[in-house]
Amino acid sequence: MLISEQAARSFSHFDIIAIAPNIWTSQWMNRQQLMSRIGGYTKVVYSSGLPFNWQRRLPGDLFYIPTGKFEKMDNVWVDTPPGWMIRTPRLPRLERFVLAQHAERLQKNLSNKPRLLYVFHPMFASYLDHITVDKLVYHPYDDFAKQGTFSPEMAQQEARLMAEADLVITPSQGVSEELAKRYGRDNVETVHNGVDFEAFSQPSNSSIKLNEGQNIAYLGSINVKVDIPLLLEISRQLPSTFIHLVGPVGVMGDKQRDFEQLKQRHNVILHGPVSHQALPGIAQQMDCLLMCYDTSPTLWARHAYPLKLNEYLATKRPVVSCPLPSVPDLSRLLSVAQTPAEWVDAIQEILVGQYQKLDTGFSYAQRQDWNSRVEQIGHLLMF
């Protein structure tokens, strides 16, 4: 699927600097999915910013790639900054100097076209002091205020981005409404997460060997947003069903004790992070796929439009999810469960073949390809 000529022109008008916390070759999220496609229409320079001084463990790290490098991957020029460029918040003058040097480095890799700065996280708001911007897009991929690392300083940085951005985009209507209310901004746009439909819908190979019997899985980052107590209860109620957790493990907060118990369960397998190319093949082998988020009011998953929603549906495998208000007609696309008992019942119904929503979910996912999201952003940039 290609985007319209009009949308393509809106990208080709600019050179783009995109800044997000994710290393390009790490777990692929909406930032990599979007920029790899936008990079087909214009020059995109992608940076994951600079490490902080406490992340440089050895003196030799300062001499890593002394001049840095730009490497073209997936249509995007990916920045690896010199090792000596590190952030030092406790030394403000040095911090500003290094950020200015990094900003200059990013800009030198552009042409003379107007510059679009595309920011995915408020931690990069300080780059506005050092990059000449013709247009600013702020695209928060979560409600960061619901995450434990959201400091008062981060709130100030997000407030600045919300005030200065020409365009603000979030992945769900719920997050758009929250940010609009919090910062007093009326025009916050919603562009849902998409799917590489061809990759997830076509048969794929997987090197993961499944256990004999029934296999269910959660694919994605495993952190405090996941309902760990629920997974623990499912593992106890369905002892002959194997639960596969595929993805990097992050901060668990008050769920750490439950997570330690979960890891000890005989029918729970942690696979760790895998490449985005491997995910379709893993998902396609499962009897059931889970979207088991903790939707407590204090956490950010409550208003999510999950990245994995359309990926799961495109595999044409049965899916069970918690209620997600930001996904219209969710129960038409998959099974929805709230209490542990409802979760167990929904999974059991799937395992005995009582699931009637494969075609509906698959047809929905077919219309959610990432190119349709790029098209939507292209039109928003024409305002």
N, C-alpha and C positions, 0 to 999 in steps of 0.2 A: 504494500500500500504506500503510495507516494502522497506527499502533501500538495496542496494547490500551489500554482505559480505565484499567486498573490501572497500566500503565507511564506513561501520560500523567499520572496523579495524582501519581506520584513526582516528576515534574518540576515540576508546577504548585504543589507544596508550597513550592518555593524561588523566590527571585530568584537569578540566576546572574551572577557575574562570571567571564568566561573570559579568560585571559591567555596569549598565544602570540607567538612572534617574528614571525609573518607579518602583513604589512599585509593587511587584509581584501580589498582589490581586487587583490592580487598573485596569483601562481600559487595556485590552490585546492588545498588539502591536506585531510587528515582533519579538521583543526580547523574550517575553514569548512563542510565538508560536514555535520559533526555539529551544529554550533551553529546553522546556518541552519534545520535541522529541529527541534531542541529549542526554538528560538525561537518555534515555532508553538504551544507549550504553556505557555510562561511567559516572563517578561522576561529577556532575555539582554543583558548589557553586555559588549562585546568590546573588549579593548585589546591592542595590540602593545607595550605598555610605553613607556618613555621613551628617547629617544636619549641616547647618551653625549656628553660635551662635545666630543670630537674629531670627532664626526659633524656638528657645527654649523660649517660652513665660513666663513660670513659673519656679521658682527655683526647684520645685518638679520634673520637667521633667528630671533633671540631675540624679535622682535616679530611673528612669524608667528601670525596668529589669536590675539590677546592673551588672549582669554577661552576659547579652545578651542571645540569644538562636539561634539555627539552627533548622528549622522545615522542614521536607520533604513534599513538595507539588508538585503534577504533575511531578514526577520524578526528582525534583530539590531540593537541600538543600538551603533553603531561609534564609538569614542572617538577624537577628534583632540585631543590635549592642547595647551595653550598653548605657544607657542614657547619661553617662558622656562623651562619645566620640562625640565631636562636633568640627567642623572646625572653625578656628579663623584666617582668612587671615591677619588681622592686627597685629597678634602676630606670626611671621613666625616660631620661635623656637617651640612654643606650637603646631602650625599647623603641623610641620614636625613630632613632637613626637606622636601626636594623629594619624596621617595617618600611621606612622610606626606600632603603636599598632594595628590599625585596619587591616593592611596588614598581620601582624603576626597572628592575629586571623583567617583570611580567610585561610591562608596557613596551619594552624594547623589542619584544617578539611579535608586535602587532604592526599593521600597515598604517596608512594615513586615514583610514575610514573612521567614522564616528565610533566611539567606544561604549560598549554596553557592559556594565558590571553586574554579574548575576551572583547574588549571595544567598547561600542556603542556611546559614547559621549566624546568630548575632555575635558570636565571638570574633567575627571578621569585620565588624562595623568600623574599627579603627582604620581600615584601609581606605575609607572615604577621605581621610586627611591626606592621602598620598597618591591616589589614582585620579587622573583627570577623567571624569565621567560625563558622557552625553546622555546616558539613560541608565537608571538604576532599577534592578528587579530584586525584590526580596521574596524568596520562596522557602519559608520555613516548612520542613517536612514533618514536624510534630508541634504540639503545643508545649514548647520548652519550659514554660512556667510550671508545668505539672511534673517536671523532672527534678530530682534532688539536687542537681548541680547548678540550678538556676539561681545565681547570686543577685544581690541588688545591683551590682555593676553590670551583670548580664541584662537585667531588666532595663537599665539605662541605655545599653547598646541596642537592644531590640526597639526601644522607644524611638531612638534616633533613626533606625532603618524604617520603621513604620511611618515616621514623619517625612523622611526625605525620598523614599522610593517612589518612582513614577508608576510602578506596578507592583502590587503585592498579591502573591498566589499561595494558596495552601491546598493540601490534597483532599480536604473534606469540608463539607458545609458547616459542620460543627466547629471545627477549628477556625474557619473563616469568621464565623459569628463571634466566637470567643475573643479573637484578636481585635475585631472591629469594635467590640464593646470595651475591651480593656484599654485600647489606645485612642479611642474616639475617632476612628477612621471609617468612613462609610464604604469606600470602594475597595473591598477585599474580594478577590476573585477565587473561584474554586476550580482546580484542574485535578480530577481524580487520578490516582495511580493507574498505570496501564499494565500491559503484558506484552512480552515478546511472543505473540500468539503462535507464530510458526515454530519456534523452539519448543514450546510447551505442549503443542497439540500433535506434533509429529513423533512417531516412535523413536525413542532414544535408548542408548545402552547405558548401563550403570555398573560400576565396579563393586558396588555395595552388595554383599551377600545377605539375603534375608533369611530369617529363621523359618523352619518349616512350621506351618500353621498360619495364623492370622496376624497381619502386621498393620499398624496404624502409625501416623507420624505427625509431628509438628516440625515444619521447616522454617527457620528464621532465627533471628537473634534471641538468645535465651537469657532473659534478665527479669527485672522486677515487674515488667509489664505482663509477663506470662503468669497465668493462674497456676502456680506450682502446687498449692494444696489440692486443686482439682485433679491435676495429673497424678498426684500421689494416690488420691482416692480411686481414680479410674484403674490404676495399676493393681490396686487391692481388689476391686470388684471384678476385674477381668484378668485373673492371674494367668490364663492361658493365651492371652493376646499380648504380642510384643509391641512396645511403644518406642518408636525411634525419634530421638531428638537430634535434629541436623542443623547445626549452626554454632556460631561462637557463643561462649558463655560470658556474660557480663555481670554487672553489679546486681546482687539479689536482695540487698537490704534486709528487711525483717523476714524475708522468705528463705534465708540461707539455711536455717535448720531443716525446714521441709525439703529443700533441695538436696541436702546431704542424705536424707532418708531416701529421697527419690532415686539418687544415684546408686543406692545399695539394693534396690529392688531387682529381683532376678529377671524380670521381663521388661526392664528399661535399658535401652542402649543409647549411649551418647556417641555421636559420630564426629563431633567437632565441626569446624568450618569446612566447607567444600566450595569449589569454584562454581560460578553461576552457570557455566556450561554443563555441569554435572547434575544440577537440580532437577531438570525435567525428567531425566531417566530415573532418579530416585523416587520422585513423586508418582510416576506412572506405575511403579511396582506395588504401591500401597493399596490395601483394601479400603482404607479410609484416611482422610486428611483432616487435621484439626486446626481451628483458629480459636485457641483457648486463652483469650486475653482476660486480664483482671480489669474489669470496667468500673472499679471504684471511682468515686467522684474526684479523688485526689490524684489520680493517675491519668496519663495522656491517652491511653488506649480507648477510653470511653467514647471519644469523638473521631476515632480513626476510620479511614478508608484504607484497609491494609494492602500493602504491596502484594502479599501472597493471595489475596482474594481471587483476582483474575487468573493468576498463575495456576492456582489449584483447579479452578473451573475449566481452564483450557486443557488440562490433562484428562478430562472426562472421567475423573475418579470421584466417588462420593465424598462430601464435605460436611462436617458439623462445625458450627460456629456459635459463639456467644452472641447475644443481641448487639447489633451495631446500628445505632440510629442514623449514622451518616451514610448508610448504604440503603438506597430506596428498594423496597420490595425484597428485602434480604431472604425472607422465608420462602419466596417463590423460587429462589436460586439454589438453596441448600437447606439442610436441616438446622434448626436453631434450638439451642438448649441453654437453660439458665442454671438450674440447680444441679448438683452432682448426680442425683437420681435421673434427671432428664438427660444428662450427658450419657450416662451408661445405657439408658434405654435407646437413645438415638444411635449410638455406636452398635449396639446389639442388633437393632433392626437392619442396619447396613450389612453387618456381617452375615446375616441370614438371607440377604438378597432383597430386603424390603426398602428399596430406594427408587424413587420415580422421577428424580430431578436432573439426571445427567444431561439430557438433551437441552433443557431450558438453560441450565448453567453454562453449557458449552456454547450455545448460541449467543448468550450475553457476553461471554469472554471474547468471542469472535469480533465483537464491535468495540472492544476496548484496547486495541493494539496501541503501542506507544506512539506510533506515527499519528494517530488521531489526537493524542495529547500535544504533540509537537505542532500540529495544525492549529489546535486551539490557542496555544501560546503565541504562535505567529500572528493570529488575528488580534489577540489582545495587545500585541506590541504596536499595532497600527493605530491606536487611539490618538 
